[in-house]
Structure formats: C-alpha cells, structure tokens
Amino acid sequence: MDVSLESKSLPSVGYSRKSYLEVTSQRLARGKLVHFHGWKSLALPSVGPVVITYNEINWKKVRHLCAKEDLYYPHPLIQDLMWDSLNICTEPFLTRWPFNKLRKKALEVTMKHIHYEDENSRYITIGYMKKVLCMLACWVKDPNGDYFKKHLARIPYYIWVTEDGIKMQSFGHEFIKESQVKNNPSGDFKSMYRHISKGSWTFSDQDHGCQVSDCTTEGLKCCLLFSRMAPKIVGMKMEPERLFDVVNILLSLQSKNGGLAAWEPVGASEWLELLNPTEFFTDIVIEHEYVECTASAIQALVLFKKLYLGHKKKEIDNFITNAADADPFKQRNISPCMAIGEYVSPMAHGLHLGA
C-alpha cells in the first residue's frame, strides 16, 4: 500500500470536548505517554522551528505547564503535590538496580497492551489521538519494525480526502451490515481489560473493533427497520443470530443504576475522577452513563421486542424498566440542550410501541 503523504493535506476538523471518542482516546493514550517516559525516549532530531531545543528543556519546571487554550480542567493543588511526590520519591529508585527490573517489566506489559489494541483494531486504533501515540511507541521500539510499518499503512484511512468528498462503494444497508463487529477481541481479552464486542457497531467499521453503545443501538434500529422493508429495495435483511448478538452486548452494558455508558459497564468509583491527570478533558478516568446512550438503547430494544417477541423477553423487559427508571439528571450528556428531551421521547413514544 502506498503510504506517501507528500501530496496529501490534512483536513480541518472541529471537535467537541465532550465527545466520547476523544475522552476515551485520552484515557487510553495515557499508557502510551507512560511508555515514552519510562523508556526515556528522545524526540526527533529536527521538527521545525522551536523556541528551545529539546535537550535544553528543564522538565521539572514544565511538568505542569499547559497552554491556557487547553486548560479546561485545572488540577487541584493536592493532585499536583501527589504527582510531584511520586516522581521525586520513586524516579531515582526506578532507574537503578534492582528496581529498574520492575520498570522494565511494567514497560513490557504496557507495550503488550499497545500491540494488542493495535492488532484488534487492525491498526486503526480507537481514534486519531491514540493512533499517533501508538504509532510513536512502535517507532521508539523499532523504527524499521513491522509494527510501525503497519501503522504507516493505515495513515491514509485518517487523512484521505478527495476533491469531491468521501466515496463509499456500497449501498447503505449493506454498509451497516458489513460494519457490524463479528467477533470478540482476540485471545484472553478479559486479561487485557476489554469487554465483549461481538454484535456491536463502532465509530467507523468492524476493523475498528471498539464497541460503542449508542452506535450499536442505532445500528440495531436501522437493521430492524430495514427488515420491515421489501428486499428488492434494501437487500436481504440481517440474520436473526446477528441481531441476537446485538441484544447480548446491550444487556451486558447496563449499569446498576439502569443507565448505559459509552464503551463498557461502569465499574469504578466516582472519586477516581479526582485523579484525572489531564488539563483539557474531564470525566475520563472512569466510565459514566450518558442520557443519549440510555435513551437510544430503550428505543432499540422496544423495537426489537416488537419484532422478536420470544427472545430473552424477561431480560429485555428488566433492561427497559431499569433504563426508564434511571434518573436522567444523574447521567452525563453530550448535548445538554437535547439530552433530557431525548430521554423523555422514548418514554412517550418508545415504550408505547412495546405495550
């Protein structure tokens, strides 16, 4: 694959601070930054005009430096004191024997996770922030290695733009069916802290491999609605077994309070957010329920229940009841202006369909 970038230009892309793609990318990216620090990786010899050369930077003074444009979440003073104390107390030991053996082992485990995430997303990774850091980690380890070359081959998937827009070589329904994730992450994915993904939809296609709850529910709704239309218009409907896989993963994503998080079930305490190390994102340390995800799941499962009456009826009824009872004001939202209205809509319309 030709990965030359000389004739390509980066498109201008806007983003929302509350996008879960960026929030979760940032959460997963921290491991890559730890990896660079642990290996004491050096920057490229020349990266263009700079104010100060790399080897002249006083890292102790810039540990908490952040551009004011990016300072969205200023750290509490106690958190900065904690990070500084850990750095002062542990760094001298971890660079010397026998503690450097512990650091080496930790870095090996970190790199194992990086390769696992790369391979299970076919080197697309979860988003552009993580893509750059994963690729950089592979370059640090071996600039001529296969891992880095595989990352290079996927770069055009992020920046390819034609003069008249983006092309899609498939009909809409076929694209939705082909984009569904067909398998769980490879190997012992639980030991790699991954959730099941079979039956889900992602932010892009099945190669991406990272399930997103509301992408999954919207994909399910599309396939269910298409199944009620004539095949000569939309093609063959999706097999029931694949729809059942979608239901399985949605049921697995519901939290104890009835809401749905974006990626995986909420499993940690809220107080851990106090340890958020980034200045430009909030709510990234643990998973949180989102009104949009919960509302979309209610709509999808009510429609599924109407078309497939006998499949996991009790589990689906419990899911819908718990989701409907979940307090929308205790869940996060991506679009504050529409969140509560979106949550109330399935109460008035969606649940009526399942009556």
N, C-alpha and C positions, 0 to 999 in steps of 0.2 A: 504493500500500500504506500502510495506517495504521501509523505507527511511534510513536504516542503511548505514552509509558512511564508516565504518571501513575497508571494503575490496576493496574500490574504490580509484582510484588515479586520480588526475586532469590532463587532457591532456595539453600538451604545445601548446599554441595558440598564434600566431602572430597577430598584428593588425595594421591598418593604422590610423594615426592621423586624416585623413580627412574622415574617414568612417562616414556616417550619422547616423548609428546605435549608435556609441559611442558619437558623437556630441549631438544627441538629447537625449540620455540617460543621459548625463551630465546635459543638460538643465533641464530635468525633475527631476533629482536627487537633485537639489539644494533645492527643497521644503522639501525633507526628512532631509537634513542637518539642515535646519532651524528648523524643528520639534525637532531634538535631542537637539539643542542649547536651544530652548525655554523651554523644559521640564527639562533642566539641567541633562540629562541622564548620568549615571555613566558607566564606562567601566566594562567588566567582571573582576572578582577578579584576575584571573590568565590567561595570554595569552602567556606564554612562556618567554624566556629571554628578558629583556628590559634594556635599558640604564638608564632610570629614571622612577620611579614609577608614576602612574597616578596622585595621589594626590599631587605630588611634582612639577608638571608641572606649569610653570608660563605662563598662557595663554596669557597675554598681550604681552609678548616678542615673542611668537611664532605665533602671528596672521597672519603674512605674510611669515612665514617660508615655503619654498618649496625646495625639493631636486633638485639639479642642473640638474639631468637627466630628470626631469619632467618640468623644467622651459621653456616651449615652448612659452608662451605669458607673458612676464613680465608686471606687472601692471604699468600704468602711475602713477607718484607720486600723481597727483591730485585725482586719484581714491582711492588710499590708504588713503589719507587725508580725503576723504569723508566718507569712511567706518569707519575709526577711530573716526571721529567726531560724526557720528551717534551712534556708540557704547558707546562713553563717555557720550553723551548728553541724550540718550534715555534709556540705560540699567538700570540706577538707578531708573528711574520712573516706568519702566515696571515690576519691581519686587515688587512694593508697591501699596497698595490700593489708588485710585480706578483703576489705570492704569493696574494693574495685571489682572483685569477683561477683559480688551481689549486683553491682551496677551492670556489669556485662550481661548477667543472666536476665535482668529486667529489660535491657535493650533488645536482647534476642527475642524475648516474649513479645515486646512491642512490635518488632519487625515481623514476627509471625502473624500478628493480628493485621498488620498493614497488608501483607501479601494475601491473607485470607479474604479481606474486604475487596481488594483489587480483583482477585480471581472470581469472586462470586458476583461482581458487577461487570465482569468482562472488561475491566479497566476503564469503565465509565466513571465509577465511584458514585457516591451519593449526591455530589454537587460540585460546582466549579471550585469552591474554596478547598474542599478536601482533595479534589483532583490534583491541584497544584502541589499541595503538601505531600501527598502520597508519591507523586512523581519525583519530587525533590528528594524524598527519603530514599527512593530507589537509586537515584543518581548518586547520592552521597555514598551509598554502599558499593555501587559498581556502575560507573558512567557508561561502560560498554556492555553491561549485562542485559539479559533478555527481559527482565522486569521493566527496566527503563525503556527499552525499545517498544515493548507492548503499550506502555503509557503513551509514547510518542505517536503510535499508530492511531490512538483514539482521540488525539487532539482535534482533528478536523470535525469530529462529531459535535464539538462545542462551538467552533468558530466558522463553520461552513455556511456562507450566505451567498445566494445567487443574486444576479441583478434584478430579478423579478420575483423574489421571495423564496420561500422554502417549498420544496417539492415533496409529495407523498405518493408513492407508487402503489396505492391500494385503495379500495373502497372503504368508507368509514366503518361499517360494521365489521368487515374483515380485519381492519387495523385494530379495533378494540379486542376482537377475539385473539388475534395474534400477540397482542401486547400483554395478555394475562400471564402472570408468573406460573410456570408449570411445575416447579419443584421447590422444595425447601432448600435452604443453604446447604452446601456440601459438607460431608463428614459429620463430626460431632459438633453441630452448630451451637448446642447449648453451652458447651465449654468455651465457646468463643463469644458468649453473651449475645447470641442472636435469637430472635423469635421465629416461629414458623412463618413462611411467606407463600407457600403453595396456595394458589387460588386468588392471590391479591393482584392489585394493579399498583404501578409505581408512578413516579413523576414523568417517566419517559416511556421506555419499553421494557420487555421482560429481561433483557440483559442487565438493566439497572439493578434488579434483584431486591431492592429495599421496599418493603410493603408500606403503603400509606393508607390510613383508614378511610379518609373521605374519597381518595382516588378509587379505592376498592369499592366503596358503596356506590359511587357514581357509575363506575364500570358495570356493576351488577344491575343498576337500574336501566342502563342503556340496553344491556343484553336481554333483560326481561321484557322491556318494551318492544324491542326488535322481534322477539319471539312471538309477539302477537300480530305481527305484520306478515304479509304474503312473502314467501321465499323468493319469488321472482323479482321482488323489489329490493329486499335486503340480504338475500342469500340464505343459506342454511342457518338455523338457529343453533345456539351453543348447546352442547351436550349437557344433560342434567347433572352428570357427575361433576363437571367443572363448576356448575353453579353451586353444587353442594360444598365444593371446596371453598368457595367464597363465604358461604354461611359459616363454615367451620372457623375460618380465621376471624371473621367479625365477632363471633361468640367469644373467641379467646381474647379479644382486645378490650372487652368491657371491664372497667374498674369497679371497685367495691361500691362506689357511690353512684353507679349507673352510667356515668359518662364514658366517653371514648377519647383516648389520647391519639396523637397523630401516627405514632410509629409502633408502639408496643405498650403492654399494660403498665400502669403506674405502679412502681414497686419500691419507691424510696420516700423518705420523709421530706416535708416541705422545707425544714430548716436547713437542708443541704444547699439550698439556693444562696444562703449567706456566704458560701464558699465560692461563688461564681468568680472566676479569675479574669474574665474579660470585661473591658470597659464599654464595649459597643453593642452588647446584647444582654437581654435579661431572660429569665426563665429557661435556661439552657442546661442546667446541671441535672435535673430530673425530668421525667415526662410529666405533662399536665393534660387534663381533659380540656377539650375545646368544644364549644357550643356547636360549631359548624359540623364537626365530626359526628357528634351525638345525633344532631337533627337529621343529617344525611343517612345515618345508619337506620334510624327509625323508619324513614320513608322507604328505604330499600327493602328492609325486612318485612314491612307491611305488604308491599307489592309481591315479594317472594311468597309470603304466606298465602296470599290470594291465589297464586298460580300453582303452588305446590303444597296443598293442604296437609298432607300426611308427613312431611319431612321435618323431624325434630320440632314438632308443634309445641311441646311443653317448654323446651329450651328457648325457642323464639319468643313465645308469649312472655316468659320471665324476662328476657332481654328487653323487649319493648316496654313492659311495665316498669322495670327498673330505670330504663333510659328516660321514660316520660316523667318519672318521679324525681329524677336528678335535678338539683337546683341549678338553673342556668346562670345565676349570678355568682355561683361558686366555681364556675368553669371559665377558662380563658376564652378569648375570642380573637379572631384575625381581623374582622371588620366590625368595629364597635357599633356603627350606625345600623347594621343589618342583623347583628347576631341574635338578639332576643326575638326579633320578628321571624327570623329563620327557624328559631327553636319553636315558637308558638305555631307556625304554619303546619307542621306535621301533627300537632295536637288537634288542630281543627280539621285538617284535610286527610292526612295520612292515616290516622287511627280510625277515621270513618271508613276508609277502604277495607280495613281488616275487621270491621264489625260483623 
